Amino acid sequence: MSQRGLFYGWVVLAAAATVVAFGQGSIFSLGVFLKPLEESMHWSRSAISTTALINWFAMGAGSFCWGALSDRLGSRLVTIAGGFLLGLGMVLSSQATALWHLHVTFGVAVGFAAGAFLTPLSATATRWFTTNRGLAVGIVSAGGGAGILIISPLMRWITSAYDWRVAMIVLGDLAWLVTIPVALLIKNAPADMGAVALGGAAAPHRDYDTTQVLRAPQFWAIALTHFACCAAHAGPIFHMVTHAIDQGVATMVAATVLGVSGLSSIAGRIACGLRPLVRRRDAPLRAGHARVLRRKGHGHGVRRRVPDLDPRYGARLLGRRMDSRRLRQLRLALHQLRRDRRHGDGPRADVPGPAQRGRAPSGRGGGSLIGPHPVRD
């Protein structure tokens, strides 16, 4: 399929961000409903806060389940199922007459449904973009901030005009009317449309099973960091609206403050996705590096290990065609090569290959990928 005109990956990102907006916006809307629930149902704040705790645990468990299903069925079907469950949970929550009803409907159902969106759709975004992946994932994640920005004031306005039950019904109906049709726009991968990802086909990479992932220290570093982040911000954000009302702030203004917090998060999520682009442009490969790689015996080993490398196209295209990690490895190796040539000691620089990743760089003893001979001026 020709990719003239709008690249369809951008449509996938817009649809994914919209769905994530409803998932995250629904979860944080409980902070808007906290005060009305307390006043109308005479439930304590700590009891209602337990629903929020259940909600977050259910979303975490749901992310594992929905992610596994997404690998088998595709993110489109998972998103449709999650959107249906999200709307059902919100509508059933509006009919709660006992605290345990709210725990089951809003805590379990809504939280579990929200897990169907962010994680599977972030994985889908990476299939559509082999370059600018950080930006793509940032756009999907920014949908959560947009959901808080829009849904929080809207639910407060409907609650003030009618009551919290009507607001939950409206939110549930909107979840059905928006997330399910929008999910139909999501394509699991470019190959489904006969297209290729932006930046070209992804380089072959190793697949890890669940056991290998759970044993990897990198996984636990990311997981614990994410846990600490959510544990730190979830409580204050949840109680933000109620605390502001207790301090004399008008109800609509208090809900708008929560919405503004979502707005500020949009900038941070997209900016973090843009940072790899800035770093790559600030430190490109130089044209002189490409000339070095053309030399017989010096560049052959690198090109053999990095099949994307073609010096004829220059450093700028090289930066777009290569995986960012391999690009950094290559850049460091070439700078080492240039420094060694300047000092005239002629040691060889290493670019770790697939079988050598994780090993310490080798010196004169072997393992050089630049070439079999010392580099001379």
Summary of the structure (lengths in Angstrom):
residues: 377
radius of gyration: 25.5
end to end distance: 48.5
largest distance: 83.1
contacts: 1242
relative contact order: 0.11
helix: 72%
strand: 1%
